[in-house]
């Protein structure tokens, strides 16, 4: 299971948002079923980020989504976000 999430941080809250995403990345690296977790920052717009996650399957992703650290991150991120949390799920077809 592949997950691409686009995060747009409010300029004044960018550094707080980056800290929250780094913490989520560190916490998520300990989750069962994680294969890859990358946070990419857009070069010319540092408040725009893309999170790339790869999970062993939908069950592992669902456990991650329900984990306390994931729920806490979303609560913290909400007032820092400049747009809706854009999470998209993909499965390999080949």
N, C-alpha and C positions, 0 to 999 in steps of 0.2 A: 504494500500500500504506500503510495506516494502522496505527500501533502505539500502544497505550495501555498504560503500565506503571505499576503502583502500587508505591510504595516506602515502607516503614514503617521509620523509623530508631529505634534504641534511644536513649532520652532523653539519656544521658550522651555518646553518640557523634553526636548530631544535627549539631553544627557541622562535625565531620570529614566526615560523610556529605554535608552540603550542599556542602562544598568539592569533594568527589569528583564529585558530580553536575554542579556548575558546570564543572569541568574536562572532564568527558565531553561536556557540551553544547558547549563551545568547540571541542573536538577534532572532534566530529561535524559541526559546521557546515562543516568543510573536506572532508568525505567527498563523493565523487562520487555524485550521484543524490539528495541530500537536498533536500527542498523546504521543510520546516519542522521545527523542533526546539524545543519549549517545555517548560519545567519549571514546574509549578504547585504552589504550597505551600498546604495547607489553612489557612484563616484561624484557626480555633479550635484546631487541632492542628498546630503547626508542624513536627512530626516526620513528618507524612504528606504525601507528594508524589505527583503524577501527572506522568508524562512523556508528552508527545504528540509523536509523530514522523510525518512524511509523507515517503514515499520514492517515487521515480519508478516503482519496480516491485520485485518480489520479489528480483531479482538484485542491485539496489543495497542492499537491506536485508541480504541474505546476506553481501555484501562488508563491510558495516558490522559485522555480528555477528562476523566473522572478524578484524576489524582489531585490531591490538595494543592500541590505546587502549580498545576496548570490553572485550576480555578482561581487561585490567589493572583496569578499573573494577569488573568483577564480582568479581574476587579481593579487591579492597580493600573492597568493599561487604559481602561476606559476614559478617564479624564485627560489622558495625554494624547489620545488618538485624534488625528485630524480627519479621519474618515472611518467608515465601517470596517470592521475586522473582516478581511476578505480571505477566507480559507477555502481552498479547492482540493478535492480528493481525486486521485488518479490511480488507475491500475495499469500495469504493463500489458500490452496485447501481443507481444512477441516473446 
